[in-house]
Amino acid sequence: MAESRERELAQAIRGELAAIDPPRACCREAERAGLGAAAHGHARSPVIARLAVRLAEDAPGQGSDPPAFDWRGARDHCRSAWLRGRFLAAGSLSLGTRGAHLEFVVDPSEGEELRRRLDEAGFPTSARTRRGRAVLTSKRTDTILAFLRYCGAGASVLEIESRLVMRQLQGHLNRVLNAETANLERTVASSARQIATIEQLEAEGRLGQLSAVDRSVANARKAAPEASFTELATTLGLSRARVQRAFGRIDSAASGGSRVER
């Protein structure tokens, strides 16, 4: 179920980016250049194909070759449009419980140049070769969110950030609950052992030989098996340390030893 929601969100991000209608002619041309072969009938999805047709409406007679794009001479808004087109044509995004994963798979001849452009824009990636293709990857959530925001997926970024916050809160809550459960289990196990020891002393007629403090601690434990040392101390008006020492003397008495309260 969670994986299905993450896939739907990744698809929504692509849909949001593909739906952007650049207001400037230069940005439209830059995004079309970023689409590369996808701008000329080689789109990998209907969404990208419709985007290519829409962008081509203002660029008649371009021919079959992708339009050239001057990265070094381009303004920031044109670079953003070009990277958006490149992501839609050659990028992929996965979102899961272990984090986000952004990937570009391109021809080896383009790999190093694309990596350099992403780095210049502030989105560093790692590079490797896989089945004869150049693969650029980023697994840093902050970098991926910044990249998506730069490309125009503001609404989707807010949704991702919201999910991340909820996931962090859920993780924190789980850790707290696990710690509380572990503490409770330890308290219950310790209490059961203490009550067994007290009942042993009662059966042997030796509980009355303990000091008044130790007897009051023993009685309080039997009355409140689930109580912690701190709660017993509060009930008896003692310090936690005195309660803990009393149980030590009770254990010692049950095992045949004797200790005097200090």
Secondary structure, DSSP 8 states (H G I E B T S, - for coil): -HHHHHHHHHHHHHHHHHT---SSHHHHHHHHHHHGGGGGT--SSHHHHHHHHHHHTTSTT--SS-----TTT--HHHHHHHHHHHHHHHEEEEEETTEEEEEEEE-HHHHHHHHHHHHHTT---EEEEETTEEEEEE--HHHHHHHHHHHT-HHHHHHHHHHHHHHHHHHHHHHHHHHHHHHHHHHHHHHHHHHHHHHHHHHTT-GGGS-HHHHHHHHHHHH-TT--HHHHHHHHT--HHHHHHHHHHHHHHHTT------
